[in-house]
């Protein structure tokens, strides 16, 4: 795991993700999941790129069954972007760094109101 990615658990999810003052990208993954392992360097790069403006965390679905169940995670890797305690975006499967960047960028820009 990269320097800017932290591991969250069922018990820390509320504090680390839902109560965060920044958008949080959660990577739901498992050790045995080949696409999850392929995505790991991309997740690390995204975390480094957005350090300071967004948080990037990983949750091992085998070690933490409650949160994935609560959010209906059926396949992994699943990336969910949370903002202000709510799910804003969800992507299932290995996706490009560009696609993840676009997803995060949408929620960093000031609202057009």
N, C-alpha and C positions, 0 to 999 in steps of 0.2 A: 504494500500500500504506500502511496506517495506521501510526502510531507504535509500536503494540504487536505488529505482525505482522512476523515475519522470514522471509526466504527460506531454504530449506534445499536442499541438493544431494545427489546420490548420495554424495559424499565426506563431507559433514557430517552425514548422517542418523543414523548410529550415535551420534555424540556428542550432537547437538542433540535427538534424539527418544528413541532407545532407552535412553540413559544418563541421561535427565532425572529429577530427583527429584520432578517435578510431572507431573500428567497433561498430555499434549500432543495438541492437535487439529491434524491435518495436513490441509490442503486441497490435494488433487491437482487441478491446473487446467492450462489452456493459453490462450494469448493469443487464439486464434481461436474459443474456446468462448463463445457468447453466454450460456448459463446460468451459466457461471463468472464472467463479468463482472457479471451481475445479482447474484450472490451476494457479490461482493467487499465492498460496504458492510456487509453483514450480518456477514461475517467480521471486518471491522475493528471493528464495534461489540462483537462477542463478545470479541475480544481485549482491548478496553479494559475491558469489564465484569469479566473474570476476570484482569486483570493482577495478578500477585503470587500467584495461587492455581493458575493453569494457564497453559500456553504455547500460543500459536496460531502455526502456521507454514504457509507455502505452498510447494508444490513444483511447478515447471513440468514437466509430463510430457514435453514435447518436448525440453527441455534435459537432462533427467535420466531416461533410459529404464530404468535398472537397478532402482531402488527400486519404481516402479510395477509393473514386471514381476514382481518378487519377491513383491509383495502381491496380484497378480492383478487389477490395476486394469483394468477393461474399458471403463467409461464414466466421463466426467467431467461435472460435478464429483463427486468422491468425497471424503467426509470420513471420516477414521479417527481414533478416539481411542485413543491409546496410554497405558498406565499400567504402570510398572515394566517397560518394555521389551516389553510384549505388547499385541497388538491387543485392545481391549475392545469397541469398538462401530464399526459402519460404516454410513454413510448415502450412498446414491448419488442424485444429482440435487439440484436447488435446493430447499432446505428452509427453513422459517421460523426466525427468530431464536429463537422460543420452543422449537421442537423441538431446536435445537442446545443451548440453555441447559439443557433437561431432560437431555439426553445427558451434558453436562459435570457437572451437579449430582449425578447418580447416583454419579459417581466422586470427588467432593469430600467427600461425607458420610463420616463415620467408619464403618467396617464394623460391622455389627450382629452382633458375635460374643459 
